[in-house]
Amino acid sequence: MNNIDRSLDMAANIKGAFAVAIVDFDSGMTLGSRGGSPEFDLDVAAPGNSEVVRTKIEVMQKLGLRESIEDILITLDTQYHLIRIIRGTDEQLFFYLVLNRAQANLAMARRDLRVIEQQFTMASPQAAPQAGTGQQFFPAQQR
């Protein structure tokens, strides 16, 4: 099972979780998902929230804010929509978690998703240093 599948399975087991996806917010492409229903098309909702992330980043840049987004919460009558940026990778990804408000504990869901994000990041391969950066994996032995 790959890192995306494992992370999605873990997020789908958060209490009150209705749907979850990992989305590339640059392209809007969904890399994987769990849940949803005919009334809640995750293939429409997940990429649509890429616009939310991109717009928030744009506004932060215009304001000169030099901070990073941890998560974005959208509260509906019966649902929480939690968008958590996945940091520590070279890709522009986020978790999109939809929770049933009557069943979910928002504080616990945020904590659980943070832990899942950290595990996802630790399991992701890191980019190798580029040639000419002065970094070496195996420095030459001195004689």
Secondary structure, DSSP 8 states (H G I E B T S, - for coil): --HHHHHHHHHHTSTTEEEEEEEETTT--EEEEEE-BTTB-HHHHHHHHHHHHHHHHHHHHHHT------EEEEE-SSEEEEEEEE-SSSS-EEEEEEEETTT--HHHHHHHHHHHHHHHHHHS------TTSS--SS-----
